[in-house]
Amino acid sequence: MFKYSKVALGIATCFALTGCLEVEDNDDSKKLAEQVEQQNSIIQEQLDLAKQQHEITQAPITLTGKVVSVSEGASASDATISVLVDGQWRESGSVDEQGQFSVAKLPAGHEVLVKVASASDAFVTRYFAVSTPYSTITREESFDLLDLEVSAGYTKEFTVQESGTGEGLKALSIWAADIVADDTMVGNRRPRDAYLEQMTKEYSQKAVFNEEKSVYQITLAKDLPSALLYQADINADKIADYRPEFAPFNFDAETMTLVSADNVTDTDNFYLEPVKQQAYKLALTVLNSDGNVIEVDRIVAQGNDMGAKFATLNAETMQYELDAKYFGQLTLQIPSFIKGDVVFNGSTVNIQSYDEQNGSYGVEINGNYNRVDLVDNTLNLVVKVTDNLVEETSVSVLNTKGMRTAEDHAAIYFNVPVAVEADSIEVQKNQDVTISSEDGLTTVVAQPVTVAVSTSTDLNNTRLKISPDAPLEVGRSYSIKLNKVQNLASGETESIGYSTGYTFVQTDSDFSLDSIVADNDNFRKNGKLILTKNSAGQSSSDTQSYNPTYLFMPINFANVEHFSIQYTGYTENGEQYDLNRDVTVVEDGRINTWNTDVARVHQLANNEQIVYPHNYTELNPGTTLTNGNYLRVRTDVYYLGDNTSTSTNDITFAYKLQLKGDKTIKTGTLTLPIQ
């Protein structure tokens, strides 16, 4: 039963009292009845209005959009729309003759899943994950999803074999990454990822193994390729059991990519390597600066997943021994320590990849790299630590670790134990951008800001950890300044004036060629205005605008060693033209800032006025991309319109891509439509 609000009841009471006052001295019974009826009618109207406003407040959003088939000969005319809201499906009817649809009475600020299906199976059922906008108004609000693309389907058959043995892997969980995340879901990363993961498990296309044919079979969209993923952690022990052949990976990843979207139609045979545990005996000898064997306070093993955390001293051999059992890499830390009047400086040992051909490990000791043979399943290492007298030892920085992802921490390693006061640390963001829009005017303020952090020390007080109190912004740089520290070896407070320089923050996801978008920043998508009104409610100009075309990419190159492109041509209104320009995006694991820059994307109407009080370089207000920071790459192509069904506009480039830890250089050609 509808519950009337206190405001509505108050209005009703007010009208009732007013009615009584107006008819108090009226003895005409007929007139009295008419006036009472009139007042009751007014009261009912107010109550009905209150009820209507309450219902709108609970579900004010109307989703609109258009279902478009991208497959020749496959019609979307019989498309049906369903919406999943709070775990319940709402059957919302069919599209009209133009493919348009409308779904009313949806809650604001909710994740919903839009299902587009064909009664005749003319196209593959597709799902679109959407976050409805927040609303504080008491009237219905329309939210346009624009074009929801669907495609005819086909059955892909493929095999998965174990690398080396060729044994068929028949029991893998494999699915398509075909749940489309609308731009509205990008802003809040954690809830978005959790929701998409849940929806993918329930509604994505799943592969089934056909025993008769000895192949996996899965239904995919023919003209909207999607990547295939698989469950890498088969036995649910939080460690991957199979990894992609010749590709970098995370050992604790539950899900991995079997094939990317750009290669899904070209490959039918896939190979996975079993993830092997590293298991051997480690024997470490520690020498002082004179070459004499010494004891240390402790040796910490970081990443020894199934083994001990600390190495133990063998009193007979004077070697520190450790049963190494891990996946990936192993790091040994010898913290700085004091014995008598001597300070022994800390050391770091990184044990890297194992080369099965020559039976050796890559080992880095205090920055010096060598390969060390595994003999009788024992890895023998020697580390020399430097030393100084306590009174002669001043604080110095041995090594640093920057904050490279949004939720990363920084670390500074010292030669002696230290204590640091919180006010001695300053973490600065190079440019904090705030954007506000009102009455047709958008103000962009960009200036450096100080970031709140928490600090702690460990490794015998020789490592300072600096953790931001809130996630960092991807696409921005951060620096750390340390003014003074207390030298616990000497008891003195020292001013060191140390600065780490700026570290560029990227996302923690892997780079994908599928994420590259060619956009002309013309305030349109598929030839239609993205925003039809500015912040003052004034209608946007429908005049076509032309701007330079750029390639936009998410800032997630942490796993990339080299990435370069060569533009070879472009199409303008159906006419093809040659183009020859080389651009190196990533070289030696670093983003090449000569050919790229970070662009701030923020969608605005084309009649919105923009002001930059602090000389902020540039805002991209007219792209199809979700608001945020992107790596932008020049194309030197100007005045291309949107790629539409009636006008072909695209750009073509060849690429070379090498991932870190992989000697293979992947090459290919991409043609991207202009957005």
C-alpha positions in Angstrom: 0.0 0.0 0.0 1.3 3.5 -0.9 2.6 5.5 2.1 1.8 9.2 1.8 4.6 11.5 2.8 4.3 13.9 5.7 4.5 16.8 3.3 1.6 15.4 1.3 -0.5 14.8 4.4 0.3 18.3 5.6 -0.9 19.8 2.3 -4.1 17.7 2.6 -4.7 18.9 6.2 -4.2 22.5 5.2 -6.8 22.2 2.4 -9.2 20.4 4.7 -9.0 23.2 7.3 -9.4 25.9 4.6 -12.5 24.1 3.3 -14.0 24.1 6.8 -13.3 27.8 7.3 -14.9 28.7 3.9 -18.2 26.9 4.6 -18.5 27.5 8.3 -21.3 30.1 8.1 -22.9 28.8 5.0 -26.4 27.3 5.7 -27.1 26.3 2.2 -26.7 22.5 2.3 -26.4 22.1 -1.4 -23.7 24.8 -1.7 -22.0 23.2 1.3 -21.9 19.8 -0.3 -20.5 21.3 -3.5 -17.7 23.1 -1.7 -16.8 20.1 0.4 -16.7 18.0 -2.8 -14.5 20.6 -4.4 -12.1 20.7 -1.4 -12.0 16.9 -1.3 -11.1 16.9 -5.0 -8.3 19.3 -4.4 -7.0 17.1 -1.6 -7.1 14.0 -3.8 -5.2 15.8 -6.5 -2.5 16.7 -4.1 -2.3 13.2 -2.7 -2.2 11.8 -6.3 0.6 14.2 -7.1 2.6 13.3 -4.0 2.2 9.6 -4.9 3.3 10.2 -8.5 6.4 12.2 -7.3 7.2 9.4 -4.9 7.1 6.8 -7.6 9.2 8.9 -9.9 11.7 9.5 -7.2 12.0 5.7 -6.7 12.3 4.9 -10.4 12.9 8.1 -12.4 15.1 6.7 -15.2 13.9 5.8 -18.7 16.5 4.0 -20.9 16.3 4.6 -24.6 18.4 3.3 -27.5 18.5 1.7 -30.9 19.3 -1.9 -31.8 21.6 -1.9 -34.9 22.7 -5.0 -36.7 26.3 -4.8 -38.0 26.0 -8.0 -40.1 24.9 -7.8 -43.7 21.7 -9.6 -44.2 20.9 -10.0 -40.5 18.0 -7.9 -39.5 17.4 -6.6 -36.0 13.7 -6.0 -36.6 12.5 -8.7 -34.3 14.8 -7.7 -31.4 13.3 -8.0 -28.0 14.5 -6.0 -24.9 14.8 -7.3 -21.3 16.4 -5.5 -18.4 17.8 -7.2 -15.3 17.2 -5.0 -12.2 18.2 -6.1 -8.7 18.3 -9.7 -9.8 14.8 -9.6 -11.5 14.2 -9.6 -15.3 11.8 -7.2 -16.7 10.4 -8.0 -20.1 10.3 -4.6 -21.9 8.9 -5.5 -25.3 10.2 -5.2 -28.8 11.9 -2.5 -30.9 10.0 -0.3 -33.4 10.5 -0.3 -37.1 13.6 1.9 -36.7 15.0 -0.4 -34.0 14.3 2.2 -31.2 13.3 1.0 -27.8 12.4 2.6 -24.4 12.5 1.1 -20.9 10.8 3.2 -18.2 10.7 3.3 -14.4 14.2 2.2 -13.7 16.0 3.2 -10.4 18.7 5.9 -10.5 22.3 5.0 -9.7 21.8 1.3 -10.3 23.7 -1.3 -12.3 21.3 -2.9 -14.8 21.9 -5.5 -17.6 20.1 -4.9 -20.9 19.5 -8.1 -22.9 19.0 -7.8 -26.6 17.6 -11.1 -28.2 16.2 -12.2 -31.5 13.0 -14.2 -31.6 14.2 -15.8 -34.9 17.8 -16.1 -33.9 18.8 -13.6 -36.6 21.6 -12.4 -34.3 23.4 -13.7 -31.2 21.9 -12.6 -27.9 23.9 -9.7 -26.5 24.1 -8.2 -23.1 25.0 -4.6 -22.2 25.9 -3.6 -18.6 24.8 0.0 -17.8 24.9 2.2 -14.7 21.9 4.4 -14.6 22.6 8.0 -13.7 22.0 9.5 -10.3 19.0 11.8 -10.1 17.9 14.3 -7.5 14.9 15.7 -9.4 11.3 14.7 -9.1 10.5 14.2 -12.7 11.3 11.4 -15.2 14.7 11.6 -16.8 15.7 10.0 -20.1 19.1 8.3 -20.6 20.1 7.4 -24.2 22.3 4.4 -24.7 22.6 5.3 -28.4 23.3 2.3 -30.7 23.4 -1.2 -29.2 25.1 -3.3 -31.9 24.3 -6.9 -32.6 25.7 -9.4 -35.0 24.8 -12.7 -36.7 26.4 -15.6 -35.0 28.6 -18.6 -35.9 29.9 -21.6 -34.1 33.7 -21.5 -33.5 35.5 -24.9 -33.0 38.9 -25.0 -31.5 41.4 -27.2 -29.6 43.5 -26.5 -26.5 46.6 -28.5 -26.0 49.3 -28.6 -23.4 52.5 -27.1 -24.7 55.3 -29.6 -25.0 53.3 -32.8 -24.7 50.5 -31.9 -27.1 48.0 -33.5 -24.8 44.5 -32.2 -25.3 43.0 -30.2 -22.4 39.4 -31.1 -22.4 38.0 -29.9 -19.0 38.8 -26.2 -19.1 36.2 -23.5 -18.4 36.2 -21.1 -21.4 33.9 -18.2 -22.1 33.6 -15.2 -24.3 34.3 -11.7 -23.0 31.1 -10.5 -24.7 29.3 -8.6 -21.9 29.5 -5.0 -23.2 30.3 -2.4 -20.5 28.7 0.9 -21.3 30.8 4.0 -20.8 28.7 4.8 -17.7 30.3 1.9 -15.8 34.0 3.0 -16.1 34.0 5.6 -13.4 33.8 3.3 -10.3 36.3 0.6 -11.0 35.8 -1.9 -8.1 32.0 -2.2 -8.1 32.1 -2.2 -11.9 34.6 -5.0 -12.1 32.7 -7.1 -9.5 29.4 -6.6 -11.3 30.8 -7.4 -14.7 32.5 -10.5 -13.3 29.2 -11.7 -11.9 27.3 -11.0 -15.1 30.0 -12.7 -17.2 29.8 -15.8 -15.1 26.0 -16.0 -15.6 25.3 -14.7 -19.1 28.4 -14.8 -21.3 28.7 -17.4 -24.1 30.3 -20.6 -22.7 32.4 -23.1 -24.6 31.4 -26.8 -24.5 33.7 -29.7 -25.3 32.4 -32.0 -28.0 33.8 -35.4 -27.2 32.9 -36.9 -30.6 34.9 -34.2 -32.5 37.4 -33.6 -29.7 37.0 -29.8 -30.0 35.5 -27.0 -28.0 32.5 -25.3 -29.5 31.2 -21.8 -28.7 28.7 -19.4 -30.3 30.2 -16.1 -31.1 29.1 -12.9 -32.8 30.5 -13.0 -36.4 31.1 -9.3 -36.8 31.7 -8.2 -33.2 34.7 -10.3 -32.2 35.4 -10.8 -28.5 38.3 -12.3 -26.6 38.1 -15.8 -25.2 39.0 -16.2 -21.5 39.7 -19.3 -19.4 39.9 -20.3 -15.8 43.6 -20.6 -15.2 43.3 -21.7 -11.6 41.8 -25.1 -12.0 42.2 -26.5 -8.5 41.2 -23.3 -6.7 44.4 -22.9 -4.8 44.8 -19.2 -5.9 47.7 -20.1 -8.2 47.4 -20.4 -12.0 47.7 -24.0 -13.3 48.0 -23.1 -17.0 49.5 -20.0 -18.6 49.4 -18.8 -22.2 52.4 -20.0 -24.2 55.2 -17.4 -24.6 53.3 -14.7 -22.8 53.7 -12.8 -19.5 51.2 -13.5 -16.8 50.4 -13.2 -13.1 50.8 -16.4 -11.1 47.9 -15.5 -8.9 45.5 -14.7 -11.7 42.3 -16.8 -11.7 41.4 -15.8 -15.2 43.6 -15.4 -18.3 43.1 -14.6 -21.9 43.2 -17.5 -24.3 43.0 -15.3 -27.4 42.4 -11.6 -27.9 39.5 -10.3 -29.9 41.6 -9.3 -32.8 42.9 -12.9 -33.3 39.8 -14.9 -32.3 38.7 -15.6 -35.9 42.2 -16.5 -37.1 43.3 -19.2 -34.7 41.7 -22.6 -34.0 44.5 -24.3 -32.1 45.8 -22.9 -28.7 48.6 -24.0 -26.5 48.9 -23.6 -22.7 52.0 -24.2 -20.6 51.6 -25.8 -17.3 52.7 -23.5 -14.5 55.6 -25.2 -12.8 56.6 -24.6 -9.2 60.3 -23.6 -8.6 61.7 -26.0 -6.1 65.4 -26.2 -5.1 67.8 -25.6 -2.2 69.2 -22.1 -1.8 72.6 -21.7 -0.1 73.7 -18.1 0.5 77.1 -17.0 1.8 77.4 -13.4 3.2 80.8 -11.7 3.1 81.9 -8.4 4.7 83.9 -5.8 2.8 87.2 -7.6 3.7 85.8 -10.9 2.2 85.3 -12.6 5.5 82.2 -14.7 6.1 79.8 -13.1 8.6 76.5 -13.6 10.2 73.6 -11.2 9.6 70.5 -10.4 11.6 68.2 -12.2 9.2 67.5 -12.9 5.6 63.9 -12.4 4.5 62.5 -14.5 1.6 59.8 -12.5 -0.2 57.6 -14.6 -2.6 58.6 -18.0 -1.2 54.9 -19.1 -1.5 55.2 -22.6 -0.3 58.4 -22.3 1.7 59.8 -20.6 4.8 59.9 -16.8 5.1 63.4 -16.7 6.7 66.6 -18.4 5.7 68.4 -20.4 8.5 72.1 -20.4 9.2 74.0 -23.7 8.8 76.6 -23.4 11.6 78.8 -26.0 9.9 79.0 -24.4 6.4 78.2 -20.8 7.6 75.7 -20.6 4.7 72.1 -19.4 5.0 69.9 -22.2 3.7 66.4 -22.0 2.3 64.0 -24.5 0.7 62.8 -22.4 -2.2 59.3 -23.3 -3.2 57.5 -20.7 -5.2 56.0 -19.5 -8.5 57.4 -16.6 -10.4 60.3 -14.8 -8.8 62.0 -14.8 -5.4 63.5 -11.9 -3.6 65.9 -12.1 -0.6 66.4 -9.0 1.6 69.3 -8.6 4.0 68.3 -5.6 6.2 70.9 -3.2 7.4 72.2 -4.0 10.9 74.6 -2.9 13.5 77.3 -5.0 15.3 79.3 -3.2 17.9 80.5 0.0 16.4 80.1 -1.2 12.8 77.0 -0.6 10.5 76.5 -3.2 7.9 74.5 -2.0 4.9 71.5 -3.9 3.5 71.5 -6.0 0.3 68.9 -7.3 -2.1 69.0 -10.5 -4.2 66.4 -11.0 -7.0 66.2 -14.5 -8.4 64.5 -14.3 -11.7 63.6 -16.6 -14.6 64.9 -20.2 -14.9 66.4 -21.2 -18.3 65.7 -24.9 -18.8 68.1 -25.2 -21.7 71.2 -24.4 -19.6 69.8 -25.0 -16.2 70.5 -21.6 -14.7 68.7 -18.8 -13.0 69.0 -15.1 -13.7 70.2 -13.5 -10.4 70.5 -9.8 -9.6 72.6 -8.9 -6.5 72.6 -5.2 -5.6 72.0 -4.2 -9.2 74.5 -6.6 -10.7 73.1 -9.3 -13.0 74.5 -12.7 -13.7 73.3 -16.2 -14.5 74.0 -18.8 -11.9 73.9 -22.6 -12.6 71.7 -24.9 -10.6 74.0 -27.7 -9.4 72.5 -30.9 -7.8 69.3 -28.8 -7.3 71.2 -26.3 -5.2 71.6 -22.6 -6.1 74.8 -21.3 -4.4 75.0 -17.5 -4.1 77.5 -15.1 -2.5 76.6 -11.6 -1.3 79.0 -9.0 -0.1 77.7 -6.3 2.3 79.5 -3.0 2.8 80.2 -1.6 6.3 81.1 1.6 8.1 81.8 2.8 11.6 78.6 4.0 13.3 79.9 7.5 13.9 81.0 7.8 10.3 77.8 6.5 8.7 75.4 9.0 7.4 72.0 8.2 5.9 71.9 7.5 2.2 69.2 6.1 -0.1 70.1 2.7 -1.6 67.0 2.2 -3.8 63.5 3.4 -4.4 60.2 2.0 -5.7 57.7 4.4 -7.2 53.9 4.3 -7.2 53.2 2.9 -10.6 49.5 1.9 -10.3 46.5 3.5 -8.7 46.7 1.5 -5.5 50.5 1.0 -5.3 52.8 2.1 -2.6 56.2 3.7 -2.7 59.3 2.5 -0.9 62.7 4.0 0.0 65.5 1.8 1.1 68.3 3.2 3.4 71.8 2.0 4.3 71.1 2.3 8.0 68.0 2.1 10.2 66.0 5.3 10.2 62.9 6.9 11.8 60.8 9.3 9.8 58.3 11.9 11.1 55.1 12.2 9.1 55.6 15.9 8.4 59.0 15.1 6.8 57.2 13.4 3.9 55.5 15.3 1.0 53.8 13.5 -1.8 52.7 15.8 -4.6 50.5 15.2 -7.6 51.8 17.1 -10.5 48.4 18.2 -11.8 45.0 17.8 -10.2 42.2 18.7 -12.7 38.8 19.7 -11.5 36.0 20.4 -14.0 32.7 22.2 -13.2 29.9 23.1 -15.5 27.1 25.5 -14.9 24.9 27.8 -17.1 26.8 26.9 -20.3 30.2 27.6 -18.8 32.7 24.9 -18.0 35.7 25.8 -15.8 38.8 23.6 -15.9 41.2 24.2 -13.0 44.6 22.3 -13.1 47.2 22.7 -10.4 49.6 20.7 -8.2 48.2 19.3 -4.9 49.6 17.5 -1.9 48.4 13.9 -1.4 47.7 12.5 2.0 49.7 9.4 2.8 50.5 7.0 5.6 54.1 5.7 6.4 55.7 2.8 8.1 59.1 1.2 8.3 60.2 -2.5 8.2 63.3 -4.6 7.4 64.9 -3.5 10.6 63.8 0.1 9.9 65.8 0.3 6.6 62.7 0.4 4.4 60.2 3.3 4.4 56.8 2.4 2.9 54.6 5.3 1.8 51.0 4.4 1.1 48.5 6.9 -0.3 45.3 7.2 1.7 43.2 7.1 -1.5 43.8 5.6 -4.9 46.0 7.6 -7.3 44.7 9.0 -10.5 45.8 7.1 -13.6 47.5 9.4 -16.1 49.0 11.7 -13.5 52.5 11.8 -12.1 53.5 11.8 -8.4 56.7 12.8 -6.6 58.0 12.2 -3.1 60.1 14.6 -1.1 61.8 13.5 2.1 63.3 16.4 4.1 64.9 14.8 7.1 65.3 11.5 8.9 66.6 10.3 12.2 69.7 8.1 11.9 69.0 5.3 14.4 72.6 4.1 14.1 74.1 7.4 15.2 71.1 8.9 16.9 71.4 12.1 14.8 68.7 13.8 12.8 69.9 14.4 9.3 68.5 16.7 6.6 68.8 14.8 3.3 66.5 16.7 0.9 65.8 13.7 -1.1 63.3 13.7 -4.0 62.2 10.7 -6.1 61.2 12.7 -9.2 57.8 12.1 -10.8 56.5 8.6 -11.4 53.7 8.2 -14.0 50.7 6.2 -12.8 49.2 3.6 -15.0 46.4 1.0 -14.6 47.2 -2.4 -13.4 45.5 -4.1 -16.3 47.3 -5.5 -19.4 47.5 -3.6 -22.7 45.2 -4.8 -25.4 45.1 -3.8 -29.1 41.3 -3.9 -28.8 41.3 -0.8 -26.6 42.7 1.6 -29.2 40.1 4.0 -30.5 40.4 6.5 -33.5 38.4 9.6 -32.6 38.0 13.0 -34.4 36.7 14.8 -31.3 33.7 16.2 -33.2 31.1 15.9 -30.5 29.4 13.1 -32.5 29.0 9.3 -32.5 28.0 7.6 -35.7 27.3 11.1 -37.1 24.9 12.0 -34.3 25.4 14.5 -31.5 26.5 12.9 -28.3 25.1 15.7 -26.1 22.2 17.7 -27.5 22.3 20.4 -24.8 24.9 22.3 -22.9 24.9 22.8 -19.1 22.5 25.7 -19.5 20.0 23.5 -21.3 20.6 25.3 -24.6 20.4 23.1 -27.7 23.7 22.1 -29.3 24.6 23.3 -32.7 24.0 20.6 -35.4 26.7 22.0 -37.6 29.3 19.5 -38.5 32.8 20.2 -37.0 36.1 18.7 -38.1 39.1 18.2 -35.9 42.4 16.3 -36.1 42.1 12.5 -35.7 44.0 10.9 -32.8 44.4 7.4 -31.5 43.3 7.2 -27.9 44.5 4.4 -25.6 44.0 3.5 -22.0 47.2 4.1 -20.0 48.0 0.5 -19.3 51.5 -0.3 -20.8 53.0 -1.8 -17.7 53.4 -5.2 -19.5 54.7 -3.7 -22.7 58.3 -3.7 -23.7 57.9 -2.2 -27.2 54.9 -0.9 -29.2 55.2 1.0 -32.5 52.8 1.8 -35.3 53.2 2.8 -38.9 50.3 4.6 -40.5 49.7 3.2 -44.0 46.5 4.8 -45.2 43.1 6.2 -44.4 39.6 6.4 -45.9 37.7 9.7 -46.2 34.0 9.4 -47.3 34.8 6.2 -49.1 37.9 7.5 -50.9 41.2 5.7 -49.9 44.5 7.7 -49.4 48.0 6.6 -48.7 49.7 7.6 -45.4 53.3 7.0 -44.2 54.2 7.9 -40.7 56.0 5.9 -38.0 55.3 6.4 -34.3 57.0 4.7 -31.4 54.6 4.6 -28.5 56.6 2.4 -26.0 60.3 1.8 -26.1 62.3 -0.3 -23.6 59.3 -0.4 -21.4 58.8 3.3 -21.2 56.1 5.5 -22.9 57.7 7.7 -25.5 56.5 11.2 -24.6 57.9 12.7 -27.8 55.2 11.2 -29.9 52.4 10.9 -27.3 50.7 13.0 -24.6 48.1 12.5 -21.9 44.7 13.8 -23.0 41.9 14.6 -20.5 38.6 13.5 -22.0 35.5 15.1 -20.7 32.3 15.1 -22.8 30.6 18.4 -23.3 28.1 19.9 -25.7 29.6 21.7 -28.7 28.1 25.0 -27.5 29.6 24.8 -24.1 32.1 27.6 -23.3 35.3 26.4 -21.7 37.7 28.5 -19.6 41.1 27.5 -18.3 42.1 29.8 -15.3 45.5 28.1 -14.8 46.6 27.7 -18.5 45.7 24.0 -18.6 46.9 22.7 -21.9 43.9 21.0 -23.4 40.6 19.3 -22.8 39.1 16.9 -25.3 35.3 17.6 -25.0 34.0 16.0 -28.1 35.2 12.4 -28.1 33.1 9.3 -27.8 35.3 8.0 -24.9 34.4 7.8 -21.3 35.6 10.7 -19.2 39.2 10.3 -17.9 42.8 10.3 -18.9 44.1 8.6 -22.1 47.3 8.3 -24.0 46.9 10.3 -27.2 48.9 9.5 -30.4 49.0 11.9 -33.4 47.9 10.6 -36.8 48.5 13.8 -38.9 45.1 13.2 -40.5 42.6 16.1 -40.4 39.0 16.6 -41.1 37.7 13.0 -41.2 34.1 12.6 -40.4 32.5 9.8 -38.4 32.4 6.3 -39.9 28.7 5.6 -40.6 26.6 3.2 -42.6 26.5 5.7 -45.5 30.1 7.1 -45.2 33.3 5.1 -44.7 35.9 6.9 -42.7 38.8 4.9 -41.1 42.6 4.8 -40.6 44.9 1.8 -41.1 48.2 1.1 -39.4 50.7 -1.7 -39.0 52.0 -2.5 -35.6 54.8 -4.2 -33.7 54.1 -5.3 -30.1 56.5 -7.0 -27.7 55.5 -7.8 -24.2 57.9 -7.8 -21.3 59.6 -11.1 -20.7 58.8 -12.3 -24.2 61.2 -12.2 -27.1 58.4 -12.6 -29.6 57.4 -9.5 -31.5 53.8 -9.7 -32.6 53.0 -7.9 -35.9 49.8 -7.2 -37.7 47.5 -4.5 -39.3 44.5 -2.8 -37.8 41.9 -0.6 -39.5 39.9 1.5 -37.1 36.7 3.3 -37.9 36.7 7.0 -37.0 34.5 7.6 -34.0 
